[in-house]
Amino acid sequence: MHHGRTTLTRYTIEEEHKHPGASGEFSGLLNSLATAIKIISNQVNKGALVGALGNAGGDDVSVNVQGEVQKKLDVMSNEVMLQENQWNGHLSGMASEEMDDVYSIPDHCRRGKYLLVFDPLDGSSNIDVNLTVGTIFSILRAPNPGSNASLEDFLQPGTQQVCAGLALYGPSTMLVLTTGDGVDGFTLDRDIGAFILTHPRMRIPDDANEFAINSSNERFWEPPVKRYVEECLAGKTGPRGKDFNMRWVASLVAETFRILTRGGIFMYPKDSKDPARPGRLRLMYEANPISFLIEQAGGASTTGRERVMELSPKDLHQRVPLIFGSKNEVERVAGYHAEYASGKEPDTFNSPLFSTRSLFRTQ
């Protein structure tokens, strides 16, 4: 029974009432997004039953602008996001991780005052093994409302976001969002087809004992990251004086939700694996919206050297390092980067990772 509980529709209307000049356009846009998320959730849930698994294009493998192999659900989810949001009259344009260029609103549709940026299906490498995937989105104000948006219109720093959120397609479907006044989480009740507010005012603890990083890239990490991970692995006998757990799901939405609910730190740092691409995550489709959520929940987000949301995008598909989570842990990693850049404590930074405690240590 959901008598008296807050649906997403009620939530958006009540939030709108706090702003007397609100036109209702923003609420309408969120409702369109919620519909798209429900459709994608249904496709993900049915999977092989509707032929939605596997690579797009069959034997002729399809790749996106990032050079990544597209899954069938990548393509389907992208199409759903476009079709469900182009007609509502609230958008001036859209941009997707799966598309080379800005998507123009069709001429027969009214154009509005917002821009929508999204990753239609994050973590799609997990699809065929039935692990958690999701959708990430960011909403910006259109510099020229009512006009077709240009590429330059989208190149705004993350501080200009008016809303950001993620959908999580796991054991239950969840929608987590912020409009700049805290973070709230909603769970989809499939019986009534509505998102119900189940996680109000989500907060990240300042301290944590979990970290998430892809340790297979250790040989490419910079010394500050090696130092941080080594200290965590040293546990109670090391400089941190406590034990840490390591996690890695290879799904940004899943990592983010875990940190929003119980704290921790996620690191996809700058490395030397591909010198031409020192960062791995997309600034506009992933790093900015996730950073907005994390900061609004009391956490912090950095590249290691600067606040993510203060970066000025150079292009739609720019990649950056991303480190986020519990505030004190993120600040510690940022501090190690600052010390390293200043030339302090060279002996500490030259210490090889796992020299005293290895993931593969033999007794």
Buried (B, 14 or more C-beta within 10 A) or exposed (E): EEEEEBBBBEBBEEBBEEEEEBEEBBBBBBBBBBBBBBBBBBBBEEBEEEEBBEBBEEEEEBEBEBEBBBBBBBBBBBBBBBEBBBBBBBBBBBBBBBBEEBBBBEEEBEBBBBBBBBBBBBBBBBBBEEBBBBBBBBBBBBBEEEEBBBEEBBBBBBBEBBBBBBBBBBEEBBBBBBBEEEBBBBBBBEEEEBBBBBBEEBBBBBEBBBBBBBEEBBEBBBBBBBBBBBBBBBBEEBEBEEEBEBBEBEBBBBBBBBBBBEBBBBBBBBBEEEEEEBBBBBBBBBBBBBBBBBBBBBBBBBBBEEBBBEBEBEEBBBBBBBBBBBBBBBEBBBEBBEBBEEEEEEEBBEEEBBEEBEEEEEE
